[in-house]
Amino acid sequence: MTMPGSVRAAQVVIWAMAGLTMLIVLVWGFASSAEDAGRLFATNTMGWALFFMAFNYHRSGSGARTASVVLAVVQIVFSLGGLANGTGGGGLPLLGAISVAVLLNQSSARAWFNRPRGTGLPYGH
């Protein structure tokens, strides 16, 4: 079974968002203060967890999809909080987290994460 486009798109969105966010954090840190950059970095905490989880989507089960959706929803809340208190940078992670939540809730993504897996033992034993 081949990874569906919705799961691959979620991976790409997660990785792109992490890269862009890190770039923004670095630029923000150089342009203002380390404290401001730290606040911006912390606003994206769930995005960092998603970044590392996305590397295992090719072999993960339904728990990884559920955890990823929950992390994306929490990231949405954090991003809204960042926008509300003026921390900055909340809009980009907000859009990324919404995209990930939508992509991973498609039926093809559910089917991918619920697919049967082998035992991992040689010769099926």
Phi and psi in degrees as a GROMACS rama.xvg file:
@    title "Ramachandran Plot"
@    xaxis  label "Phi"
@    yaxis  label "Psi"
@TYPE xy
-95.819  140.991  THR-2
-59.2866  127.244  MET-3
-69.3755  159.679  PRO-4
-58.9766  -33.3084  GLY-5
-66.2762  -38.3504  SER-6
-71.9806  -43.0979  VAL-7
-62.5115  -41.7688  ARG-8
-63.1645  -39.1865  ALA-9
-62.6126  -42.5203  ALA-10
-59.1375  -47.8944  GLN-11
-63.3073  -42.722  VAL-12
-61.6939  -45.2271  VAL-13
-61.1964  -48.4252  ILE-14
-66.5607  -41.0284  TRP-15
-65.2378  -41.7117  ALA-16
-64.1141  -40.4655  MET-17
-63.6357  -44.3117  ALA-18
-63.8379  -46.7806  GLY-19
-64.5528  -40.7027  LEU-20
-64.2463  -42.5457  THR-21
-63.2305  -40.8732  MET-22
-61.4717  -44.8164  LEU-23
-64.1798  -41.3416  ILE-24
-60.7481  -44.537  VAL-25
-64.254  -46.4471  LEU-26
-63.2811  -43.209  VAL-27
-61.5371  -41.7841  TRP-28
-63.7136  -40.5644  GLY-29
-72.9415  -33.0361  PHE-30
-80.3876  -30.215  ALA-31
-122.942  -100.531  SER-32
-140.509  162.868  SER-33
-64.7892  -33.92  ALA-34
-63.5673  -43.6079  GLU-35
-63.7171  -41.4911  ASP-36
-64.5314  -38.6768  ALA-37
-63.4091  -40.5403  GLY-38
-62.9421  -42.835  ARG-39
-64.2758  -42.4515  LEU-40
-61.2198  -44.8971  PHE-41
-67.0409  -30.8541  ALA-42
-61.5461  -23.0502  THR-43
-107.553  25.151  ASN-44
-55.8351  -46.3475  THR-45
-67.2931  -30.7797  MET-46
-63.2  -34.3192  GLY-47
-68.7221  -40.2717  TRP-48
-63.6598  -41.9682  ALA-49
-60.7962  -38.2908  LEU-50
-54.7416  -47.6181  PHE-51
-75.0944  -33.6031  PHE-52
-65.5884  -35.8725  MET-53
-61.795  -24.0568  ALA-54
-66.9989  -19.6192  PHE-55
-107.001  10.6763  ASN-56
-61.5427  -26.3127  TYR-57
-68.7608  -20.7069  HIS-58
-126.917  2.30705  ARG-59
-81.9995  159.575  SER-60
-101.401  -165.837  GLY-61
-65.1667  -25.2015  SER-62
-63.4589  -35.723  GLY-63
-68.7419  -38.9601  ALA-64
-64.4562  -45.9327  ARG-65
-61.7017  -46.065  THR-66
-62.3733  -39.0976  ALA-67
-65.7644  -41.1022  SER-68
-65.8378  -42.3662  VAL-69
-62.4878  -45.0945  VAL-70
-61.0996  -39.5124  LEU-71
-64.4321  -40.5167  ALA-72
-66.7462  -41.7738  VAL-73
-64.4363  -37.9115  VAL-74
-63.1501  -36.6138  GLN-75
-59.8391  -46.3184  ILE-76
-62.42  -46.033  VAL-77
-60.7143  -41.691  PHE-78
-65.7634  -40.8018  SER-79
-62.8507  -38.2864  LEU-80
-64.9313  -40.7768  GLY-81
-63.4228  -38.4541  GLY-82
-68.5868  -39.7397  LEU-83
-67.0016  -38.3888  ALA-84
-95.0669  5.00914  ASN-85
77.19  20.0303  GLY-86
-63.0418  -31.861  THR-87
91.3951  157.312  GLY-88
75.4767  2.42829  GLY-89
-73.9369  -24.9337  GLY-90
-68.0895  -42.3574  GLY-91
-65.6306  -50.9794  LEU-92
-63.973  -30.053  PRO-93
-62.5262  -48.6107  LEU-94
-64.3907  -40.6759  LEU-95
-63.6599  -44.2741  GLY-96
-65.6526  -39.2555  ALA-97
-62.6762  -43.9408  ILE-98
-60.3342  -44.9241  SER-99
-63.6343  -44.2825  VAL-100
-61.0808  -41.7685  ALA-101
-68.3333  -46.4514  VAL-102
-62.878  -40.6251  LEU-103
-80.2404  -7.35762  LEU-104
-98.1099  5.10786  ASN-105
-75.3696  153.487  GLN-106
-61.2818  -35.1988  SER-107
-65.8409  -36.234  SER-108
-68.8474  -42.5086  ALA-109
-60.4357  -43.1213  ARG-110
-63.677  -39.7923  ALA-111
-61.8422  -48.0625  TRP-112
-74.4293  -18.9409  PHE-113
-97.0015  4.12098  ASN-114
-64.3921  151.87  ARG-115
-69.699  146.088  PRO-116
-124.589  152.313  ARG-117
-72.6015  170.889  GLY-118
-75.5959  -16.7361  THR-119
84.0505  -3.08862  GLY-120
-92.8869  146.648  LEU-121
-65.819  142.772  PRO-122
62.5503  18.5274  TYR-123
74.3057  16.7122  GLY-124
